[in-house]
Each structure stands twice: as structure tokens, then as C-alpha cells.
Amino acid sequence: MVVPVLLLSVLAACGDDDGSGEDSLEGFDAVSITGDVGTAPTVDWKGELDAEKTETKVLVEGDGPEVKEGDKVDVNVWIGNGFTQEESFTTYEKDGAPETFTIDDQLTPAFKDALLGQKIGSRVALSAPAADLFGETGNPQLDIGNEDSVVVIFDLMKMFQPPKAKDVAASRMPKIVETDGNVTSLDFTGLPEPKPDANLLRHIVTEGKGKTLTPESTVTADYLGMVYDAKKPFDESFSGEPAEFSLQQVVQGWTYGLSGVKVGSRVLLQIPPDLGYGAQAQENIPANSTLYFVVDIVSAK
């Protein structure tokens, strides 16, 4: 899952042309941030933010382990536009469900610098020109212009713990429907509706004899996906050609549901919302949906 705040996109300037309005204030002088770590921050604007450079401020210092290069950290995020003085993005709408950040060179550099070396349990704030975070063109998804200034608040919740798939009997999964040798749907008859907080479940229908997949594998596979009790798949490849993808670029339910499985296997997965698309609705996938997949693993590298 791609965190929206990390995308660099084109947007014309929508902030004050010179950032020098009568009520503009520099850096953290423009804002007051209160609240406990893990709860949505209360942000009070004292005036328009004029951030000439990126500044980092530790609001609350945690007592957990220090974040190091390469660590994966579960982080709650709040972003505010210092020109409009409005919230632009928050993870707290999902009941405080954090995003997972990998602290490496793929992360926005200003974000990496703010998080590296901090302790778990900390609340860290950034005051920055939009260009320092999103590039010289701003971020249209967040309605942030290239001349706006931005406040970002990070709550470092915990070190990421990879979820483990629970292997279950076939009776815990939908039945696979095939037509002329191709998978065409899943049959949910007799299967109770899953709870939103259910586990990541896996049933290995047929075990292959090839190499074992890891979370870093690139996989070629046929697949079909449905939400519970749907009439048709939301996506499938059995009617065409197998798809190739990195397990680092798919929903976490695939990354960790397929990890440990051998090439040549057929696998059924039940993926809870927090390891799928969460509260973000997709085409033909309602928000907070449990996803079901049948996957034939053709090859891996």
C-alpha cells in the first residue's frame, strides 16, 4: 500500500506568492500542538505559516527503542496546510490505524531525517516548505501548493511486526469454482461473514515443490479476488495471462500471506481490511472489505 503523503505530484501554487502576509509567522511560532501520543493532535493556528526551511521538533520523547536505518515503524501521521490552516491528511480517521514506514532512501528525505534516531513512543513535528516534502510542484492529492508551508506530526507507535498467516482447513475458506479448467469465482455458501478484525487466514490447496517465497520475492501468478458474498470477482488473471509483481508492492495480506509458500502451490487467502485496502474504497471493493483470493504461483525470483 502506497502512503498518499509520499507521492510527488504536479500542482500549481495556491499559497501566498511571497509568504510574507501581515499575519504570517515563521516555523513553529505559527502553531500550537497539544494532545497525547496515539490520539489525534489538537492543532491551533496562530497565523499563516511561513516556513523558509525544514525544522524538526520533538514534542514528546518516548522511551522505546531508537529507530535505525532500515527499520519498519508503525507511524500515525497528521498533515496541515499552513496557508489554508486546515487539515490535509490524517491517519486518525481510521481509529488511529498507523501507516508502516520503512526508514530508508525510498522514504521522503525530510521524513526520514525527522524519524531516524527518534525513540518509539515519541511525537515529532515538522515545519517545512511544501517543496521540501513533495518536490517543487506540491501535492494535488492533499491540496497543497508548491508555495505553501506544511506542518507534519508523527506519532511513532511501535516497531512493525510482520503479520503471520494462520493456516486453516478448507472448511474455513470459500470453495473454488472452475469452468473448463479455469478458476471463475469463489463460492461463499455456508461461510459466515468475517469480522473486520479477523486474522490473516491461509489454506494451501495444493503444495508446490519449487522455491519458497519471501516478502522480497517477485512472483508470477494467476489469481482471482472477491469480497465476501460478491457475485463476481473484482479482479482476476485466469482468463488472460499470469501477472508478475513484487511482494513489496502489493497489499500486506499478499506479502505475508504468500511468504513461506512454495512455487507451484495453489493458495486461498482471507485478508482482513487492515492488511488490504482498509478504509480506502477501491473500484468494486467497498471500504473496510475483507478480501478473498485464490492464487496459483507460477514462478518466482
Phi, psi and omega in degrees: 000133181267129178286123186303327185290350182266353184281136176262125185217166184272134175204133177292157181298135175234359179273183178297134187304317184244002177062023185236037177297162185301327184262008183286142180231149182275140171048225186285356173293341185273354190211147173241130184237122179228169179120164182271149176302133180095351175244155182303129180291150170264119185243117178248122181273133177263348181169180179293134181278128174240094182263110180276341179210167179278127177236144178242138179223126175276111181277321176223128178264122179282176180239017179272188180296153180280138181282127183243166177305130179090348179293152170252128188231135173277119188230130168273142188228138171229133179233133177235144178271117184287346176276308180279343183059042179231156175293134179252330182200144175206145172269352184286346173295339178264035180058038177075023178284114187283163169268155177258119178254133170265124186275082179214189186285356175278343179279146175312125188308318180295325177292316179300314181298325181288328186265328183296127179090352177280163181259145174301137184099357181274155166245121184237137180241148175241139166240124189204152166295144181304324182298329179291334183262320190241004184092176188288354184250003177078196182220102183293330180299329182256005181056045178245122181276166185286349176248009175282162169249154192226143168248131177236134179240127179246130168252114180277100191280309182191161171293137181295132175247114183302130177293152178245134178289139175263118180281128186230168178287162180301331181295343180272000185235160174292161178274147180272129179255126180238146175228122181053038176085356179251141175291128182241339179189179173239142182253117184263011182305126178081356181267123182294152179296132184287151173278147183301332182260023181293165179284164168285114184251148180218137171231122178272106183290312178224127181268126178279181182238009182275196183293156181272132181285147172239168178299344181263001183292151166254125193242141167252126187208153164264145183206160172216133182236140177218154168268164186306129173062021177288159180272338181209162180293152171271343177194149177195159179236356185296334180277355180231235181247152175302151181256146175251136181201153174277138177289355174271355185238026180231176177298151185298333177298327174285314182306311186263341175286329180267345179298130181093353179272148182265148174302138183099354182276154165250129189230139169254134180236138166247117187246116179291162185305322185289348174250008177244243181256003175057224182277000180270109177293144176241171176300121180068010177231107178296158176302147176060037179270142166278132183257141175239134179226144161249132186229127171256116183271112185275313180201171179204154174216000000 
